[in-house]
Amino acid sequence: MSIEVYIAMVVFYFLAGTLIALISRRIGIKSSIDYYVAGYRLSGLLAAMTYAATTYSAFMMIGLVGFSYTTGVGAFGFELMYLLATIFLLTLFSPRVWAWARRNKWVTPSQMLGELYGSRFLALVVAVVYLIALIPYATAQLVGLANLFEGLGLGYSIGLLFGIATVFLWTYLAGIWSVATTDLYQGLWMIISSLLFIFWILLFLLPSNGVDVGEYARILGDNGYLGLTSFWKLPIFIAFTLPWIFFAVTNPQVVQRIYMPRNKKSLKTMILYFSLFGLVYTVVVTLVGLSARVLTIVGVFPELAKQRDLVTPTLISLSPVLLGSIVFVSIIAAAVSTLDSIILTLSSTTSNDIYGYWRKNRSSKDMYINYIVIVILVIVTGGIAALKPGFVVELSVLSSVMLLPLAPITIAAWVYREKVYRKYRTPLVALLSGFLISFYAAIVLGPKKAFITTFYGAPVSFWVLIVSTVITVLGLGIEEKFVRG
Amino acid sequence: MALRNLEKAYIVASILLIVLAYYIPYTILSSARDFSLYLFWLVIVVCEIILSMIVLYKGGDGNEY
């Protein structure tokens, strides 16, 4: 019986989302600006929810729950460091980036960097880096989704095919309009279901096993899960947090969302609603993980420290069927909403800044290449996911490490906009140096070890940031003094 | 880029909050046995949200540069 309920909920989710995507086609797509950045016309609510749903992926309900379960409150700090820095960066920079984007008709973040530094070649290189770095991140979403289907007994391949089909349909139908409207739908599903899930855990599951609030805190405290466990040594905490701190300026799928609000009021609403969404969702998700740890300690939940990605599926299996199916679909929603945003963004950077580099007279109304690139990206991502690579957490963070060198060159361009024009050599060297360090570490050490291994007491992400920042600062200074654009 | 006093104060306060979010957990609260570390991080983010809303909504339209 329960499997039928789960399937029915997945079918309902898919049909309702597809209906929303179809309705969004009424907006009318006439150009790449409509297709990729909504013609700069998104409402504050839509902008906030697409920002949140894009940011918060399957990693939250699978990876972060397992992380909290295994490593305690430090996982909460790790995720909140991201939110803290993102709110700061958005508040500080997004008003001017939003204004510049509509004034200069920016569609992609690589185009933005290319224009700020006065180099189409830089835009090309950045777009290629996006492609290489975001493949693991996109793959992680599909792997997480397919694992869920497998855990339910529906099969990994079925989950993979479902993810591919949904992402393709909801991206292809109306570009950012179908992505943003389904993101609103999926974001609401994610936050409401997570709240229902934690209420059920705190008000029913724990009390029914003899654990009240005082006992909950005592058990976690006595076992060291409310302080920093041995996992969270400072270099490890830095390794995990550093790439995420700069996520808002390095990841194109979120930078692109700064362009989209229809006015300044909508932009402010986007930042406020996203902040509240992020705070509530992070609190709830980490409490789910900590609650599962309490249940393991009192002996009513299996020890899953070595299989932390199974904590949420196991909790779901203990919950009432209807609730379990809603939470199950919320994780699918988190994966799909992140994946379709990445696919759409990569499609925009590939068609605009890679294909467009050679086809300089390409019209923004020339839409067919956008569709072709989406098909290719979905097939490539699905193909890699079929090989079942590594843990979701490590794959996700690795992408951000590779994108980390974009932080100093992007912030420098935003702060010293007029001074950096034509100084494109520096960002090229900074970007490629940092990217190659992280790529080399990933190849030599493997994705899992690449960001937790330390050199001279600091993680790879730290050195990537230091190298790219030093090159950016020194290089821009040298170009200012000796090179005439 | 000309920063106004409000933005300068915001940058200093936010960087201070980020530094505290790293420093305090590894010193005073590293061995917390209650929810103090959890609440500390929570309060830091709530403070940042409040500060950001003040800058965004009270700062007028000047932060577009």
HADDOCK unambig.tbl for C-alpha pairs under 7 A between the chains (distance, minus, plus):
assign (segid A and resid 73 and name CA) (segid B and resid 38 and name CA) 6.33 0.50 0.50
assign (segid A and resid 77 and name CA) (segid B and resid 41 and name CA) 6.26 0.50 0.50
assign (segid A and resid 84 and name CA) (segid B and resid 45 and name CA) 5.51 0.50 0.50
assign (segid A and resid 84 and name CA) (segid B and resid 48 and name CA) 6.68 0.50 0.50
assign (segid A and resid 87 and name CA) (segid B and resid 49 and name CA) 6.92 0.50 0.50
assign (segid A and resid 88 and name CA) (segid B and resid 14 and name CA) 6.67 0.50 0.50
assign (segid A and resid 88 and name CA) (segid B and resid 52 and name CA) 6.96 0.50 0.50
assign (segid A and resid 91 and name CA) (segid B and resid 52 and name CA) 6.01 0.50 0.50
assign (segid A and resid 91 and name CA) (segid B and resid 56 and name CA) 6.73 0.50 0.50
assign (segid A and resid 95 and name CA) (segid B and resid 63 and name CA) 6.41 0.50 0.50
assign (segid A and resid 95 and name CA) (segid B and resid 64 and name CA) 5.13 0.50 0.50
assign (segid A and resid 96 and name CA) (segid B and resid 63 and name CA) 6.84 0.50 0.50
assign (segid A and resid 96 and name CA) (segid B and resid 64 and name CA) 4.17 0.50 0.50
assign (segid A and resid 96 and name CA) (segid B and resid 65 and name CA) 6.12 0.50 0.50
assign (segid A and resid 99 and name CA) (segid B and resid 64 and name CA) 6.77 0.50 0.50
assign (segid A and resid 217 and name CA) (segid B and resid 34 and name CA) 6.17 0.50 0.50
assign (segid A and resid 221 and name CA) (segid B and resid 33 and name CA) 4.02 0.50 0.50
assign (segid A and resid 221 and name CA) (segid B and resid 34 and name CA) 5.53 0.50 0.50
assign (segid A and resid 222 and name CA) (segid B and resid 33 and name CA) 6.51 0.50 0.50
assign (segid A and resid 224 and name CA) (segid B and resid 33 and name CA) 6.65 0.50 0.50
assign (segid A and resid 226 and name CA) (segid B and resid 32 and name CA) 5.83 0.50 0.50
assign (segid A and resid 226 and name CA) (segid B and resid 33 and name CA) 5.58 0.50 0.50
assign (segid A and resid 226 and name CA) (segid B and resid 34 and name CA) 6.06 0.50 0.50
assign (segid A and resid 226 and name CA) (segid B and resid 35 and name CA) 6.20 0.50 0.50
assign (segid A and resid 226 and name CA) (segid B and resid 37 and name CA) 6.95 0.50 0.50
assign (segid A and resid 227 and name CA) (segid B and resid 29 and name CA) 6.80 0.50 0.50
assign (segid A and resid 227 and name CA) (segid B and resid 30 and name CA) 5.23 0.50 0.50
assign (segid A and resid 227 and name CA) (segid B and resid 31 and name CA) 4.64 0.50 0.50
assign (segid A and resid 227 and name CA) (segid B and resid 32 and name CA) 4.44 0.50 0.50
assign (segid A and resid 227 and name CA) (segid B and resid 33 and name CA) 6.23 0.50 0.50
assign (segid A and resid 227 and name CA) (segid B and resid 37 and name CA) 6.67 0.50 0.50
assign (segid A and resid 228 and name CA) (segid B and resid 30 and name CA) 5.27 0.50 0.50
assign (segid A and resid 228 and name CA) (segid B and resid 31 and name CA) 6.36 0.50 0.50
assign (segid A and resid 268 and name CA) (segid B and resid 56 and name CA) 6.55 0.50 0.50
assign (segid A and resid 275 and name CA) (segid B and resid 49 and name CA) 6.83 0.50 0.50
assign (segid A and resid 415 and name CA) (segid B and resid 1 and name CA) 6.29 0.50 0.50
assign (segid A and resid 416 and name CA) (segid B and resid 1 and name CA) 6.77 0.50 0.50
